[in-house]
Amino acid sequence: MLRRIVARDLASVYRQTWCLQRTTVSANRAYARPFPRTVSPLSMQRKFFLTNQPAERSVSASAQEDQKRSESSVSELGSDVKTVVSDFTDVPKPAMFFGFLGVLPCMAASVMSVYYADSPELLSFIEPVQVGIGACILSWLGAVHWGLEMAKYNGSTGFARYSYGVIPPLLAWPTLFFPTDVALLSQSFGYVFLLYTDVKAAGRGWTPRWYPFLRYWLTWIAGGSIWISLIGKDWRRRGNPTKRVKDDMAAE
């Protein structure tokens, strides 16, 4: 009986000792296990390189895209300049010479009206001249269609092309009776409207193909001169803000 009790106690002690040793070995193995690869120095360098590499690629890709866009814009501008130059080569030199020579009085009258905006005596002489020049130019735009119809350019159209020649004088003559600013505004809108009609006429084959191109540049020069005159005179009449500030500072 005593031997059984001693044997059972020894067995229980042995079992507990074996379990304790197994637990200790497993704990030691867990403690001796190396760190994960993601936290090693080499893995950290690799992770840093991999995470930063797409950003560098994206920056370089965006820089290349910006460079391509700038190059494309420059090439488009160059092609536009070539197109304009090629269009000017189609315009006969006499028409180009007298066309740009005809808008010089508009530019001169615009500059003089702004320069002498403070002197009513001179301005009362310059403004009627400016309005008269604009009315003459508007009327002459109708004479072009009459000449093309009489020459039977691309055939005869009858009343259609003659009516295109009558519209500009009807727009120009009433402006002579308007106040100066209203007359100039009406003439600027008349230039744009007649440009539209000339483009339509060229599309129908009633004018040479180069004529709307020349009209485009002459229209913007003449119309721009009118707007410069109106804005400049209003600016001078209200007084130069820069000069006014300087005068106030000198008075103080």
MOMO-V375516 format. One record per residue. N is the residue number from 1. PSI is psi in whole degrees, -180 to 180 (none if undefined). OMEGA is omega in whole degrees, 0 to 359 (* if undefined). BURIAL is b if it has 16 or more other ideal C-beta (glycine too) atoms within 10 Angstrom, else e. Layout:
# MOMO-V375516
n:N psi:PSI omega:OMEGA burial:BURIAL
n:N psi:PSI omega:OMEGA burial:BURIAL
This chain:
# MOMO-V375516
n:1 psi:-44 omega:180 burial:e
n:2 psi:-36 omega:179 burial:e
n:3 psi:-37 omega:178 burial:e
n:4 psi:-42 omega:181 burial:e
n:5 psi:-42 omega:180 burial:e
n:6 psi:-41 omega:180 burial:e
n:7 psi:-41 omega:179 burial:e
n:8 psi:-40 omega:180 burial:e
n:9 psi:-41 omega:178 burial:e
n:10 psi:-38 omega:178 burial:e
n:11 psi:-41 omega:180 burial:e
n:12 psi:-39 omega:178 burial:e
n:13 psi:-42 omega:179 burial:e
n:14 psi:-41 omega:180 burial:e
n:15 psi:-45 omega:180 burial:e
n:16 psi:-40 omega:179 burial:e
n:17 psi:-39 omega:179 burial:e
n:18 psi:-41 omega:178 burial:e
n:19 psi:-40 omega:179 burial:e
n:20 psi:-43 omega:178 burial:e
n:21 psi:-40 omega:180 burial:e
n:22 psi:-42 omega:179 burial:e
n:23 psi:-40 omega:181 burial:e
n:24 psi:-42 omega:179 burial:e
n:25 psi:-44 omega:179 burial:e
n:26 psi:-38 omega:178 burial:e
n:27 psi:-42 omega:179 burial:e
n:28 psi:-39 omega:177 burial:e
n:29 psi:-42 omega:179 burial:e
n:30 psi:-37 omega:181 burial:e
n:31 psi:-36 omega:181 burial:e
n:32 psi:-3 omega:181 burial:e
n:33 psi:134 omega:182 burial:e
n:34 psi:163 omega:179 burial:e
n:35 psi:156 omega:178 burial:e
n:36 psi:158 omega:182 burial:e
n:37 psi:-24 omega:184 burial:e
n:38 psi:-17 omega:181 burial:e
n:39 psi:3 omega:176 burial:e
n:40 psi:156 omega:181 burial:e
n:41 psi:-42 omega:180 burial:e
n:42 psi:-41 omega:179 burial:e
n:43 psi:-35 omega:177 burial:e
n:44 psi:-41 omega:177 burial:e
n:45 psi:-42 omega:179 burial:e
n:46 psi:-42 omega:179 burial:e
n:47 psi:-41 omega:179 burial:e
n:48 psi:-41 omega:180 burial:e
n:49 psi:-43 omega:182 burial:e
n:50 psi:-36 omega:181 burial:e
n:51 psi:-29 omega:182 burial:e
n:52 psi:-18 omega:182 burial:e
n:53 psi:-44 omega:177 burial:e
n:54 psi:-35 omega:179 burial:e
n:55 psi:-43 omega:178 burial:e
n:56 psi:-41 omega:178 burial:e
n:57 psi:-40 omega:180 burial:e
n:58 psi:-39 omega:179 burial:e
n:59 psi:-46 omega:179 burial:e
n:60 psi:-37 omega:179 burial:e
n:61 psi:-42 omega:178 burial:e
n:62 psi:-38 omega:178 burial:e
n:63 psi:-41 omega:178 burial:e
n:64 psi:-39 omega:178 burial:e
n:65 psi:-42 omega:177 burial:e
n:66 psi:-40 omega:179 burial:e
n:67 psi:-41 omega:178 burial:e
n:68 psi:-39 omega:179 burial:e
n:69 psi:-43 omega:179 burial:e
n:70 psi:-41 omega:178 burial:e
n:71 psi:-39 omega:179 burial:e
n:72 psi:-39 omega:178 burial:e
n:73 psi:-41 omega:177 burial:e
n:74 psi:-42 omega:179 burial:e
n:75 psi:-39 omega:177 burial:e
n:76 psi:-41 omega:177 burial:e
n:77 psi:-42 omega:177 burial:e
n:78 psi:-40 omega:178 burial:e
n:79 psi:-37 omega:177 burial:e
n:80 psi:-42 omega:178 burial:e
n:81 psi:-42 omega:178 burial:e
n:82 psi:-38 omega:179 burial:e
n:83 psi:-44 omega:179 burial:e
n:84 psi:-44 omega:180 burial:e
n:85 psi:-42 omega:179 burial:e
n:86 psi:-36 omega:177 burial:e
n:87 psi:-36 omega:178 burial:e
n:88 psi:-30 omega:178 burial:e
n:89 psi:-23 omega:178 burial:e
n:90 psi:-20 omega:182 burial:e
n:91 psi:130 omega:176 burial:b
n:92 psi:142 omega:183 burial:e
n:93 psi:-41 omega:177 burial:e
n:94 psi:-40 omega:179 burial:e
n:95 psi:-40 omega:178 burial:e
n:96 psi:-42 omega:182 burial:e
n:97 psi:-53 omega:183 burial:e
n:98 psi:-26 omega:178 burial:e
n:99 psi:-51 omega:179 burial:b
n:100 psi:-27 omega:175 burial:e
n:101 psi:-31 omega:181 burial:e
n:102 psi:-24 omega:179 burial:b
n:103 psi:-7 omega:177 burial:b
n:104 psi:-42 omega:176 burial:e
n:105 psi:-35 omega:177 burial:b
n:106 psi:-45 omega:180 burial:b
n:107 psi:-41 omega:180 burial:e
n:108 psi:-44 omega:179 burial:e
n:109 psi:-35 omega:178 burial:b
n:110 psi:-46 omega:180 burial:b
n:111 psi:-42 omega:181 burial:e
n:112 psi:-36 omega:179 burial:b
n:113 psi:-35 omega:178 burial:b
n:114 psi:-41 omega:184 burial:b
n:115 psi:-38 omega:181 burial:e
n:116 psi:29 omega:180 burial:b
n:117 psi:-23 omega:181 burial:b
n:118 psi:-9 omega:180 burial:e
n:119 psi:101 omega:183 burial:e
n:120 psi:-29 omega:183 burial:e
n:121 psi:-49 omega:179 burial:e
n:122 psi:-34 omega:181 burial:e
n:123 psi:-32 omega:178 burial:b
n:124 psi:-19 omega:175 burial:e
n:125 psi:-36 omega:184 burial:e
n:126 psi:-42 omega:185 burial:b
n:127 psi:-45 omega:176 burial:b
n:128 psi:-35 omega:177 burial:e
n:129 psi:-41 omega:180 burial:e
n:130 psi:-44 omega:179 burial:b
n:131 psi:-39 omega:179 burial:b
n:132 psi:-39 omega:177 burial:b
n:133 psi:-44 omega:179 burial:b
n:134 psi:-39 omega:179 burial:b
n:135 psi:-39 omega:178 burial:b
n:136 psi:-42 omega:181 burial:e
n:137 psi:-42 omega:178 burial:b
n:138 psi:-43 omega:180 burial:b
n:139 psi:-39 omega:182 burial:b
n:140 psi:-29 omega:179 burial:e
n:141 psi:-27 omega:176 burial:b
n:142 psi:-29 omega:180 burial:b
n:143 psi:-26 omega:179 burial:e
n:144 psi:-44 omega:181 burial:b
n:145 psi:-35 omega:176 burial:b
n:146 psi:-44 omega:180 burial:e
n:147 psi:-41 omega:179 burial:e
n:148 psi:-35 omega:179 burial:b
n:149 psi:-40 omega:179 burial:b
n:150 psi:-32 omega:176 burial:e
n:151 psi:-5 omega:180 burial:e
n:152 psi:50 omega:178 burial:e
n:153 psi:122 omega:185 burial:b
n:154 psi:35 omega:178 burial:e
n:155 psi:175 omega:180 burial:e
n:156 psi:134 omega:180 burial:e
n:157 psi:-6 omega:179 burial:b
n:158 psi:-128 omega:184 burial:e
n:159 psi:-22 omega:187 burial:e
n:160 psi:-53 omega:183 burial:e
n:161 psi:-31 omega:175 burial:b
n:162 psi:-36 omega:178 burial:e
n:163 psi:-34 omega:174 burial:e
n:164 psi:-30 omega:179 burial:b
n:165 psi:-17 omega:181 burial:b
n:166 psi:-30 omega:185 burial:e
n:167 psi:-46 omega:182 burial:b
n:168 psi:-45 omega:178 burial:b
n:169 psi:-34 omega:178 burial:e
n:170 psi:-29 omega:176 burial:e
n:171 psi:-31 omega:186 burial:b
n:172 psi:-39 omega:187 burial:b
n:173 psi:-44 omega:181 burial:e
n:174 psi:-23 omega:181 burial:e
n:175 psi:-19 omega:179 burial:b
n:176 psi:-19 omega:183 burial:e
n:177 psi:-3 omega:180 burial:e
n:178 psi:161 omega:168 burial:e
n:179 psi:158 omega:190 burial:e
n:180 psi:-50 omega:183 burial:b
n:181 psi:-41 omega:179 burial:e
n:182 psi:-39 omega:180 burial:e
n:183 psi:-43 omega:180 burial:b
n:184 psi:-40 omega:177 burial:b
n:185 psi:-43 omega:179 burial:b
n:186 psi:-40 omega:180 burial:b
n:187 psi:-38 omega:178 burial:b
n:188 psi:-42 omega:176 burial:b
n:189 psi:-33 omega:177 burial:e
n:190 psi:-39 omega:177 burial:b
n:191 psi:-45 omega:182 burial:b
n:192 psi:-41 omega:180 burial:e
n:193 psi:-42 omega:179 burial:e
n:194 psi:-29 omega:173 burial:b
n:195 psi:-41 omega:177 burial:b
n:196 psi:-44 omega:179 burial:e
n:197 psi:-35 omega:178 burial:b
n:198 psi:-36 omega:177 burial:b
n:199 psi:-41 omega:177 burial:e
n:200 psi:-41 omega:180 burial:e
n:201 psi:-39 omega:178 burial:b
n:202 psi:-35 omega:176 burial:b
n:203 psi:-28 omega:177 burial:e
n:204 psi:-3 omega:180 burial:e
n:205 psi:17 omega:182 burial:e
n:206 psi:-16 omega:179 burial:b
n:207 psi:162 omega:173 burial:b
n:208 psi:155 omega:184 burial:b
n:209 psi:-27 omega:180 burial:e
n:210 psi:-15 omega:186 burial:b
n:211 psi:-46 omega:178 burial:b
n:212 psi:-33 omega:179 burial:b
n:213 psi:-46 omega:177 burial:b
n:214 psi:-40 omega:179 burial:b
n:215 psi:-34 omega:181 burial:b
n:216 psi:-51 omega:182 burial:e
n:217 psi:-39 omega:179 burial:b
n:218 psi:-35 omega:179 burial:b
n:219 psi:-45 omega:181 burial:b
n:220 psi:-29 omega:176 burial:e
n:221 psi:-47 omega:180 burial:b
n:222 psi:-45 omega:179 burial:b
n:223 psi:-38 omega:177 burial:b
n:224 psi:-35 omega:176 burial:b
n:225 psi:-38 omega:179 burial:b
n:226 psi:-46 omega:181 burial:b
n:227 psi:-36 omega:175 burial:e
n:228 psi:-40 omega:179 burial:e
n:229 psi:-45 omega:182 burial:b
n:230 psi:-47 omega:181 burial:b
n:231 psi:-41 omega:181 burial:e
n:232 psi:-41 omega:179 burial:b
n:233 psi:-41 omega:177 burial:b
n:234 psi:-38 omega:179 burial:e
n:235 psi:-40 omega:180 burial:e
n:236 psi:-34 omega:180 burial:b
n:237 psi:-37 omega:177 burial:e
n:238 psi:-13 omega:181 burial:e
n:239 psi:140 omega:179 burial:e
n:240 psi:116 omega:182 burial:e
n:241 psi:-38 omega:180 burial:e
n:242 psi:-44 omega:179 burial:e
n:243 psi:-37 omega:180 burial:e
n:244 psi:-40 omega:179 burial:e
n:245 psi:-41 omega:179 burial:e
n:246 psi:-40 omega:178 burial:e
n:247 psi:-40 omega:179 burial:e
n:248 psi:-39 omega:179 burial:e
n:249 psi:-37 omega:178 burial:e
n:250 psi:-34 omega:180 burial:e
n:251 psi:-34 omega:178 burial:e
n:252 psi:none omega:* burial:e
